[in-house]
Amino acid sequence: MTTPPPGDTAADLPSQLLGLARATAEEAALLVRAGRSSAGDQVGTKSSPVDVVTLVDTASEELIVRRLLDVRPDDGVLGEEGAAREGTSGVRWVVDPIDGTVNFLYGLPSYAVSIAAEVDGRAEVGVVLNVPTGELFTAVRGRGAWLTVPGAAPSRLSGSAPADLDRTLVATGFGYGVEQRRAQGAVVAELLPRVRDIRRNGCASLDLCSAAAGRVDAYYELDLKPWDHAAGALVASEAGLVVTGIGGRPFAEPMAVAAAASIAAPLVELIERLHAPS
């Protein structure tokens, strides 16, 4: 019998944080879903013309921050759309109100509300909710990673175990700058013949969760921000994936890699070589 994921009835802090993050993500997802039909009405840009933000992004972040701080007013917050607040409790929420905004804008069914809770600087709770599908990925440090599909019991995630790189399905993403994209495209051209195939999903948090669920065998990307990966990386780690950087550096500083343990070492070595300065 499958053991259910930790719930929000226990008295310990991680369970309380998980319950609040899950309830908040579900409420934000309702807002995002309702705003899909008008997503293109007012669209702004940030770092480049392809780095977009909608009014629904900002409304979702405002709702999330309000709900979290209504319950825990002493906590800190860091959000993609500008929320930044120092707290005094030792807990900080890291929020992406819509991860995959371009997918949201185009109606592609892969965009998520991502909420992580850090305690004393370390992610302890992660929630990633795929808005179009209702799939909910959750993790609490030391308690595993879980997927809850609407209408089904939660299932524990354990990734995959490809035998070799040539049987490894790899997900990745690209930055917003033209020159960075050109360089990343060249890396993919070198990587593709060495692996099973490449997938470009357009949502970092869901890419990490897809690796946790075994839907891809590995994921790598440069220059992620904390809100992109805080929740998803914990899900991947708790599913047993190797979550690391390259060149001996930590995860996402600047490279993020999450890979099945069976191929993590050769994949990291290959990514290091392909990204080495010419």
N, C-alpha and C positions, 0 to 999 in steps of 0.2 A: 504494500500500500504506500502511495506517495505521501511523504510528509508535507503538510501545507507550509507555505512560506510564513515567516514571522508576521503576525498581524498587529493591529493597533490596540489590542486589548491589554497587552502586558504593560507592566508599570515601568520598564526600563526605558531610558532615554531614546535609544535607537528605534525602538518600536513606536514610541510616541512621534518621533520625527517622521518615520515612514508613513504612519497613518495620516499625518497632516500633509505631507508631500503628495500622497496619493489622492486625498480628497481635493486638494487644491488643483492638482493637474487635471483631474476629471472635470472640475468646474471650469477651468480655463479652456479645456478642449471643447466644451459646449459653446463658449464664446467664439472660439476660432472657427468651429464648424458653422455657426450661424453667420459668420462674417465672410465665408468663402464666396458667396455670390457677388459681393461688392468689393472683392479683394483688389481689383484693378482700378478702383475709382480714384484713389489718391496714393500714389507710389512715389517714395523718395529714394535717394541713393546716398550711400555712405562713402566707402573708401574708393569706389570706382563706379562707372555706369552700370556694371553688372552686379554690384553689391546693393541689393534693394531692401527697402523696409516699407511696410504698409501701416496704415492706421490700426489694423487688427493686431500687429505685433505690439505696438505701444499699449493698446487697450488690454491685451492679454497680460503684459508685464505689470501694468498697474493693478489689475485684479489679483495677480499672484502675490505681489508684494503686500498688498492690503490684507489679503487673507492670512498670509504667514505672520505678519506683524500684529494683526488683531489678536492672534492666539499667543504669540511669543514676541512681545514688544521690545525685549532687550537683545534680540538677535541682530546680526549684521546681514547685509544683502549685497550681492553683486549680480547685476543683470545686463544682458546684451544691449538693451535699448537705453541704458543710462542710469539705471538704479544702482546706487552706491551708498552704503550706509555702514558705518562702524557700529558694532554692537559691544555689549559688555558681558554677554553670557558665555562666550567661547564657541557659540554656534554661528556659522555663516551659511546663508542660502545662496547657491549659485544657480542662476535661472536663465534659461533660454525660452522665451515665450512662444516662439515658433522657430524651431530649427528646421531648415529647409524652406525658407521663405519663397525662393524661386519656384519650387515645386507647388507650394501653396498658391502662388500667383497663377500658375498655369493649370492647376487642377490635377497635378500628378499625385497619386495616392501614397506619398511618402513624406510627411512632415509631422513634427512631434513637438509636444510640450516636454521640456526636460528640466527637472528640478533635482538638485543635489544638496545634501546637508553636510557641511564640514564641521567637525568638532576639533577645536584646537589646531586648525589648519589641515586636517586630513579628512578626505571624503569618507563618511560613515554610512550614508544612505543615498541611494540613487533611484530615481523614478523617471522613466521615459515612456510617454504615452503616444503611440502613433494615432493621430487624430482621425484620419479617414477609416482606418480598420478597427480601431478600438483596442488593439493589442497593447497590453500593459507590461512593460519590463521593469522589474524591481530588484533591488539588492540591498542587503545590509552586510557590512563588513563582518566576515567570519561566519555568515549564515547562508551563504549561497546566493545564486541568482535565479530568478523565477520569471516565467511568462504566463500571464493570465489572458486567455482569449475569451471574448464574450461568449457566454453559454457553456464554457468548459471549466473544469477544475484546473488550478494552477499546476504547471509542470516545471520541474527543476531543469536548469540549463547546464549543459556540460560541453558545449562546443563540438569540434570534430577532431579527426585524427588522420589526415591524409598521409599516405606512405612516403611521398616525395614531393619536391617542388613542382614537378611536371603534372602532378595531380592536385594542385592547390589553386582554388578559386580565390582571387585576390580582389578586394574592393579598395578603391582609393577616391580621392577628391582633389580638386584643384583650387588654387588661390584666385584672387581677383585681379592681380596685375598682369598686364600683357606679357612682359618679359618672364615673369614667374611661370605663367601658363606655358609659354614656349619651352622653357627648360623642363617643366614637369611632363609635357607631352613627349619630349625626347627620352626621358627616363622610362615612360610607359612603353615606348616603342622598343626599348631594349629589354624590358621586363617581360613583355607579352610572349615572346617565343620560349621563355623558360618556365612558364606556369601554365595551368590548365586554361585560364582565361582571366579577363579583367572585367570588373563591374564598376560603374559610376552611378551611384544612387542619389547623390546630392543632399545628403543629410547625415552629418557625422555621428550624431547620437544614435541614429538607427543603424548606421554601418557597424558601429561597435556592438550594438545589440544583435545584429544579424550574425556577426562572428560568434557571439556568445551562444546563439541558437543553432550554430552549425549551418546556417544558410549561405555563408561564405566561410572560407577557411582562415582568412587573414584580412587585415585592413591596415593601410598606412596612409598618412597624410602629413603634410608640412603645415606649420604655423597655425595650428588650432588655438582658439581662445579657451579660457577656462569654462565658459558656459557651453562650448561645443562638446566638451568631453567629460566634464566632472561626473555626471551621472552615468553615462554610457561606459566609461572606462572602468568604473566600479562594477558594473554589471558584467563586463568582459572578464575582469580579474576574478570575480567570484564564481564565474563559470569555468575557471581553470585555465584560461588563456594566459599566455605570456604577454604582459603589458609593459612595454619598455620603450626607450629611445634608441638612438644609434650612437656609435662612437663613445660608449660608456656614459652618455648623458641621460638624464631622467626622461621619462615619457613626456612628449609634447614640448621638449626644449631643445630644438624646435620640431623634431620629428616625432610623430606618434605611431607606434606599431602595436597592434594586438593580433596575436597569431596563435594557432593551435600549437601545443607544445611539441608535437612530433616534427614540425618543420620550422619552428621559430628561429633556431640558430642559423641554418643556411639562408633563410629569407632575410634576416637582419643583416647578415654578411653581404648578401647580394644588394640590398637597398643601400647599405653603406658605400659599396663600391660604385653603384650607379649614381649616387649623389655626391661622390667625392669631387672636389674642385678639379677642373681640367687643367 
